């Protein structure tokens, strides 16, 4: 019997597996790990390095696959582009990641600590006394004392166990990756607010450029149906288009759910959720990977403590995630309300007026 089976081998799942395996637990990390050319969510804040150091998971950049982020350039609440420098941040600069490699390195670290990885997906789980019976998509089964849902925003396993998902404003990100000119050497992130949403653009470590538009679901659907309209909207930006002139897109337009949200509850006796399966974040908060690492670490510690007899560990985990959610909600609402240029815009009315705060 496994001490824990973890569904999902992204940052949260791999970190949870690493923590548990280092503490001598028998851990199975299960994920189909689809092969992709690119994965969105590539910005790692400097504060996340504290977690990596605590877990002896330093950000390895010996191969030069990741690049430092010098800061942000943002047109938010003003027509002007305002610079924010990360050099004076006490945690140091952030990193622009090769996400596929970053995720793979975390999985490798978990395996080196003693976790076992299987390229299978968890289909279902049912409780049998004090153990879980797990069914995989290859028709195999296994038993475990604990199960971890690290399946991402779908929280598919938690929902099957009766948990519910609460979503904030239905925000969609439409993004694509393209070729930037060889003369562009931008090590900052550009954020630009417009009447129907906001743009994000940056250079990836590969030298390619990523551009994404964050807007309400209905507007995203109309743009997704007509990619030339998305490109026209990009060309009409004041700052993003100027920073990336003659950008040639070599990938199709992709739509991602960018809504903030939370799971209710975060876990119960014998199961726990972490990463985006527990809490998801509006990208404007720049909090996604950091919180995935943090909740994965805390989930691993919580299960280990519970296995050794600590009956309050899960309550402590829940209270910590509640506090993360509270601080994020206040911060996100404050950021959106700082933009006052389009009081009649449906997008801005909605993101500024919806209550992100839980009772």
C-alpha positions as CSV (number, residue, x, y, z in Angstrom):
1,X,0.0,0.0,0.0
2,X,1.2,3.5,-0.9
3,X,1.3,6.2,1.8
4,X,0.1,8.7,-0.8
5,X,-0.9,8.7,-4.5
6,X,-0.7,12.0,-6.2
7,X,-2.8,12.8,-9.2
8,X,-0.9,15.4,-11.3
9,X,2.9,15.9,-11.7
10,X,3.0,19.6,-12.2
11,X,4.9,21.8,-9.7
12,X,2.4,21.3,-6.9
13,X,2.2,17.5,-7.3
14,X,6.0,17.1,-7.8
15,X,6.8,19.2,-4.7
16,X,4.3,17.3,-2.6
17,X,5.9,14.0,-3.7
18,X,9.4,15.3,-3.0
19,X,8.5,16.4,0.5
20,X,6.8,13.1,1.3
21,X,9.5,10.9,-0.2
22,X,12.2,12.8,1.7
23,X,10.4,12.0,4.9
24,X,10.4,8.3,4.1
25,X,6.9,7.9,2.7
26,X,6.0,5.5,-0.1
27,X,4.7,7.9,-2.8
28,X,3.3,7.3,-6.3
29,X,3.2,10.3,-8.6
30,X,0.7,9.7,-11.5
31,X,0.3,11.9,-14.5
32,X,-0.2,11.4,-18.3
33,X,2.2,14.3,-18.9
34,X,1.1,15.3,-22.4
35,X,3.9,16.3,-24.6
36,X,3.6,20.0,-25.5
37,X,5.8,22.5,-27.2
38,X,5.0,25.2,-24.7
39,X,3.2,25.7,-21.4
40,X,1.9,29.0,-20.2
41,X,2.6,30.4,-16.8
42,X,6.3,31.0,-17.2
43,X,7.1,33.8,-14.7
44,X,8.6,32.7,-11.4
45,X,8.7,35.5,-8.7
46,X,11.9,35.9,-6.7
47,X,10.0,35.0,-3.5
48,X,9.5,31.4,-4.9
49,X,13.3,30.9,-4.6
50,X,12.9,30.7,-0.8
51,X,10.7,27.6,-1.1
52,X,13.1,26.0,-3.6
53,X,16.0,26.6,-1.2
54,X,14.1,25.3,1.8
55,X,13.3,22.1,-0.1
56,X,16.9,21.9,-1.5
57,X,15.4,22.4,-5.0
58,X,17.5,25.3,-6.3
59,X,16.6,26.8,-9.6
60,X,19.2,25.1,-11.8
61,X,20.2,27.2,-14.7
62,X,23.5,25.6,-15.7
63,X,22.1,25.0,-19.2
64,X,20.9,28.6,-19.6
65,X,17.3,27.5,-20.1
66,X,15.8,30.2,-17.8
67,X,16.4,33.9,-17.9
68,X,16.1,36.6,-15.2
69,X,13.2,39.1,-15.3
70,X,14.4,42.7,-14.7
71,X,11.0,44.1,-13.8
72,X,7.7,45.2,-15.2
73,X,6.6,47.9,-17.7
74,X,2.9,48.6,-17.1
75,X,0.3,51.0,-18.5
76,X,-2.3,50.6,-15.8
77,X,-4.3,53.5,-14.6
78,X,-2.3,55.7,-16.9
79,X,-1.5,56.1,-20.6
80,X,2.2,56.1,-19.7
81,X,4.4,53.1,-19.4
82,X,5.7,52.9,-15.8
83,X,8.7,50.8,-15.0
84,X,9.0,48.7,-11.8
85,X,12.6,47.4,-11.2
86,X,13.1,44.1,-9.4
87,X,16.8,44.8,-8.6
88,X,15.8,46.2,-5.2
89,X,13.4,43.4,-4.3
90,X,14.6,41.7,-1.1
91,X,13.9,38.3,-2.8
92,X,15.9,39.3,-5.9
93,X,14.8,39.1,-9.5
94,X,12.2,36.7,-10.9
95,X,12.8,34.2,-13.6
96,X,11.3,33.6,-17.0
97,X,11.1,29.8,-17.2
98,X,11.2,27.2,-19.8
99,X,8.1,25.7,-18.1
100,X,8.3,22.2,-19.6
101,X,11.9,21.9,-18.4
102,X,11.1,23.4,-15.0
103,X,8.3,21.0,-14.4
104,X,10.4,18.0,-15.6
105,X,13.2,19.0,-13.2
106,X,10.8,19.1,-10.3
107,X,9.6,15.6,-11.2
108,X,13.2,14.4,-11.4
109,X,13.9,15.8,-8.0
110,X,10.9,13.9,-6.6
111,X,12.1,10.7,-8.1
112,X,15.6,11.2,-6.7
113,X,14.1,11.6,-3.3
114,X,12.4,8.2,-3.6
115,X,9.0,8.8,-5.2
116,X,7.8,6.5,-8.0
117,X,6.4,8.0,-11.2
118,X,3.9,6.4,-13.6
119,X,2.7,7.9,-16.8
120,X,-1.0,7.2,-16.1
121,X,-4.0,9.3,-15.1
122,X,-6.1,8.7,-12.0
123,X,-9.7,8.0,-13.1
124,X,-11.4,7.4,-9.8
125,X,-11.0,6.8,-6.1
126,X,-13.2,5.2,-3.5
127,X,-12.7,4.8,0.2
128,X,-12.5,1.3,1.7
129,X,-12.2,1.6,5.4
130,X,-9.0,3.6,6.1
131,X,-7.6,3.1,2.6
132,X,-8.3,4.4,-0.8
133,X,-8.8,2.2,-3.9
134,X,-7.5,4.1,-6.9
135,X,-8.3,3.3,-10.6
136,X,-6.0,4.4,-13.4
137,X,-6.7,4.9,-17.1
138,X,-4.7,1.8,-18.0
139,X,-7.1,-0.4,-16.0
140,X,-4.6,-0.9,-13.1
141,X,-5.6,-0.3,-9.5
142,X,-3.7,0.6,-6.3
143,X,-4.4,1.4,-2.7
144,X,-3.2,4.3,-0.6
145,X,-3.7,5.9,2.8
146,X,-3.9,9.4,1.3
147,X,-4.6,10.8,-2.1
148,X,-3.6,14.2,-3.4
149,X,-5.4,16.1,-6.1
150,X,-2.9,18.1,-8.0
151,X,-4.8,17.8,-11.3
152,X,-5.0,21.6,-12.0
153,X,-8.0,23.9,-12.3
154,X,-10.2,21.0,-13.3
155,X,-9.9,19.6,-9.7
156,X,-11.3,16.5,-11.3
157,X,-10.5,14.1,-8.4
158,X,-11.8,16.5,-5.6
159,X,-15.0,17.0,-7.5
160,X,-15.6,13.3,-7.7
161,X,-15.1,13.2,-3.9
162,X,-17.9,15.8,-3.4
163,X,-15.9,19.0,-3.3
164,X,-17.2,22.1,-5.2
165,X,-15.4,24.8,-7.2
166,X,-16.2,28.5,-6.7
167,X,-15.1,30.7,-9.6
168,X,-14.6,34.4,-9.5
169,X,-15.0,36.6,-12.7
170,X,-14.9,34.3,-15.7
171,X,-11.7,35.5,-17.3
172,X,-10.2,34.0,-20.4
173,X,-6.7,34.4,-21.7
174,X,-6.1,34.3,-25.5
175,X,-2.4,33.9,-26.2
176,X,0.0,32.8,-28.8
177,X,3.8,32.5,-29.3
178,X,5.6,34.1,-32.1
179,X,9.0,35.1,-33.6
180,X,10.4,38.4,-32.4
181,X,13.2,40.3,-34.2
182,X,16.8,39.5,-33.4
183,X,17.3,43.1,-32.3
184,X,14.7,42.9,-29.4
185,X,16.4,42.3,-26.0
186,X,13.6,42.9,-23.5
187,X,14.0,41.4,-20.1
188,X,10.8,42.9,-18.6
189,X,7.2,42.0,-18.7
190,X,4.8,44.4,-20.4
191,X,1.3,44.8,-19.1
192,X,-1.2,47.1,-20.8
193,X,-4.8,47.8,-19.8
194,X,-7.3,48.5,-22.6
195,X,-11.1,49.1,-22.5
196,X,-12.0,45.4,-22.8
197,X,-9.3,43.8,-20.7
198,X,-5.5,43.8,-20.5
199,X,-2.5,42.5,-22.4
200,X,0.6,40.7,-21.3
201,X,3.7,40.3,-23.4
202,X,7.3,39.1,-22.8
203,X,10.3,37.4,-24.4
204,X,10.6,33.8,-23.5
205,X,14.0,32.2,-22.7
206,X,14.0,30.7,-26.2
207,X,13.9,34.1,-27.8
208,X,10.3,33.7,-28.9
209,X,7.7,36.2,-27.8
210,X,4.4,35.5,-26.0
211,X,1.5,37.8,-26.2
212,X,-1.8,37.3,-24.4
213,X,-5.1,39.1,-24.0
214,X,-7.2,38.7,-20.9
215,X,-10.8,39.5,-21.2
216,X,-14.3,38.3,-20.4
217,X,-15.4,34.9,-21.7
218,X,-17.9,36.2,-24.3
219,X,-15.3,38.6,-25.8
220,X,-12.7,35.9,-25.8
221,X,-15.0,33.6,-27.7
222,X,-15.6,36.1,-30.5
223,X,-11.9,36.8,-30.9
224,X,-11.0,33.1,-30.8
225,X,-13.4,32.6,-33.7
226,X,-11.6,35.2,-35.7
227,X,-7.8,35.3,-35.0
228,X,-7.3,38.2,-37.3
229,X,-9.5,40.3,-35.0
230,X,-7.2,39.3,-32.1
231,X,-4.2,40.4,-34.1
232,X,-5.9,43.7,-35.0
233,X,-6.6,44.3,-31.3
234,X,-3.0,43.7,-30.6
235,X,-1.9,46.1,-33.3
236,X,-4.1,48.8,-31.7
237,X,-2.4,48.6,-28.4
238,X,-0.3,51.7,-27.4
239,X,2.7,49.9,-25.9
240,X,2.7,46.1,-26.6
241,X,2.6,46.5,-30.4
242,X,5.4,49.1,-30.2
243,X,7.6,46.8,-28.1
244,X,7.2,43.9,-30.5
245,X,7.1,45.3,-34.1
246,X,6.8,42.9,-37.0
247,X,5.9,40.0,-34.7
248,X,5.3,36.8,-36.7
249,X,3.1,34.3,-35.0
250,X,4.0,30.7,-35.6
251,X,1.5,29.0,-33.4
252,X,-2.3,29.0,-33.2
253,X,-4.3,31.1,-30.8
254,X,-4.9,29.3,-27.5
255,X,-7.6,30.0,-24.9
256,X,-7.0,29.3,-21.2
257,X,-9.2,29.8,-18.2
258,X,-7.6,32.6,-16.3
259,X,-10.3,33.0,-13.6
260,X,-9.4,33.1,-9.9
261,X,-11.2,30.5,-7.9
262,X,-11.2,28.1,-5.0
263,X,-12.1,24.6,-3.9
264,X,-14.6,23.9,-1.0
265,X,-13.2,22.2,1.0
266,X,-9.5,22.0,0.5
267,X,-9.4,18.5,1.9
268,X,-10.9,16.1,4.3
269,X,-9.7,13.0,6.2
270,X,-7.6,11.0,3.7
271,X,-7.5,13.5,0.8
272,X,-6.1,16.9,0.1
273,X,-5.9,19.3,-2.9
274,X,-3.0,21.5,-3.8
275,X,-1.9,23.8,-6.6
276,X,-4.5,25.0,-9.0
277,X,-6.8,22.2,-7.8
278,X,-7.1,24.0,-4.5
279,X,-6.7,27.7,-5.4
280,X,-6.4,29.3,-8.8
281,X,-5.3,32.9,-9.4
282,X,-6.0,35.7,-11.9
283,X,-2.7,36.1,-13.7
284,X,-2.7,39.8,-12.8
285,X,-1.6,38.7,-9.3
286,X,1.5,36.9,-10.6
287,X,1.0,34.3,-7.9
288,X,0.3,31.0,-9.7
289,X,3.6,29.1,-9.6
290,X,4.6,30.5,-6.2
291,X,1.3,29.3,-4.7
292,X,1.6,25.9,-6.4
293,X,5.1,25.4,-4.9
294,X,3.8,26.6,-1.5
295,X,0.7,24.5,-1.4
296,X,2.5,21.4,-2.7
297,X,5.1,21.8,0.1
298,X,2.4,22.3,2.7
299,X,0.3,19.4,1.4
300,X,3.3,17.1,1.7
301,X,4.0,18.3,5.2
302,X,0.4,17.9,6.2
303,X,0.1,14.3,5.0
304,X,3.4,13.3,6.7
305,X,2.2,14.9,10.0
306,X,-1.1,13.2,9.7
307,X,0.5,9.8,9.1
308,X,2.5,10.3,12.2
309,X,-0.5,11.0,14.4
310,X,-1.1,14.8,14.1
311,X,-4.9,15.2,14.0
312,X,-4.7,19.0,13.6
313,X,-2.5,19.1,10.5
314,X,-5.3,19.2,8.0
315,X,-7.0,22.1,9.9
316,X,-3.8,24.0,9.9
317,X,-3.4,23.4,6.1
318,X,-6.9,24.7,5.5
319,X,-6.4,27.8,7.6
320,X,-3.2,28.7,5.7
321,X,-4.8,28.3,2.3
322,X,-7.8,30.4,3.6
323,X,-5.3,33.2,4.5
324,X,-3.6,32.9,1.1
325,X,-7.0,33.3,-0.6
326,X,-8.0,36.3,1.6
327,X,-4.8,38.2,0.9
328,X,-5.0,37.4,-2.8
329,X,-8.6,38.5,-3.0
330,X,-7.9,41.9,-1.4
331,X,-4.8,42.5,-3.6
332,X,-6.5,41.5,-6.8
333,X,-9.5,43.7,-6.2
334,X,-7.3,46.6,-5.3
335,X,-5.3,46.2,-8.5
336,X,-8.4,46.2,-10.7
337,X,-9.9,49.2,-8.9
338,X,-6.8,51.2,-9.5
339,X,-7.7,51.4,-13.2
340,X,-10.3,54.1,-13.5
341,X,-10.1,55.2,-17.2
342,X,-13.1,53.2,-18.5
343,X,-15.9,53.4,-15.9
344,X,-18.5,52.4,-18.6
345,X,-16.6,49.3,-19.7
346,X,-18.4,46.0,-19.0
347,X,-15.0,44.3,-18.4
348,X,-13.8,46.8,-15.8
349,X,-17.2,47.1,-14.1
350,X,-17.3,43.4,-13.7
351,X,-13.7,42.8,-12.4
352,X,-14.0,45.8,-10.1
353,X,-17.5,45.1,-8.8
354,X,-17.6,41.4,-8.3
355,X,-17.0,40.4,-4.7
356,X,-13.9,38.2,-4.6
357,X,-14.0,38.0,-0.8
358,X,-15.5,34.9,0.8
359,X,-17.9,35.4,3.7
